[in-house]
């Protein structure tokens, strides 16, 4: 088991996992969304895909035991453990400069898309695109009429998920910088991760 590493508030980190290793992602303060991606370490054009995953597991959010599928419909991660209530989002794209422009920002705003690129760059890699992430702890209720709401996380401090690599992969994470809508309770903070095995 490796040391616990920090994902600084508003920043991104990435780590390489061998098949069989796991990563524990920790919602240290309880109110932080962590956008999470996984790429095949030997072919970055194959990556964890939310639209493929939903068809693979037959529901809109994963539960412990579920295998998370790639755009080639192969398992890349398995959700092994989740101490939170299990409210995660699989529909909303990573925030980017255009999202913040639409919210009225005229200056640069930290964003998850750039955090993915920065985290991968830390390993000397560049993602071929920004796939829709698994938004850990992001609370986006889907209403009966098909509308959605933007809510604060229902997780508590110290909640975590454990994801096991089903192939050699790169896992990238962003401590989401969103501070305009309430998904991080209005105040982005740091999160942590630990490689196991």
ABEGO torsion letter per residue (X at the ends): XBBBBBBBBGBBBBBBBBBGBBBBBBBAAGABBBBBBBBBAABAABBBBAAAAAAAAGBABBBBGBBBBBAAGBBABBBABBABAGBBBAABBBBBAAAAAAAGBABBBBBAAAAAAAAAAAAGBBBABBBBBBBBGBBBBBBAAGBBBBBBBABBBGBBBBBBBABBBBBBBBBBABAABAAAGGBBBBBBBBBBX
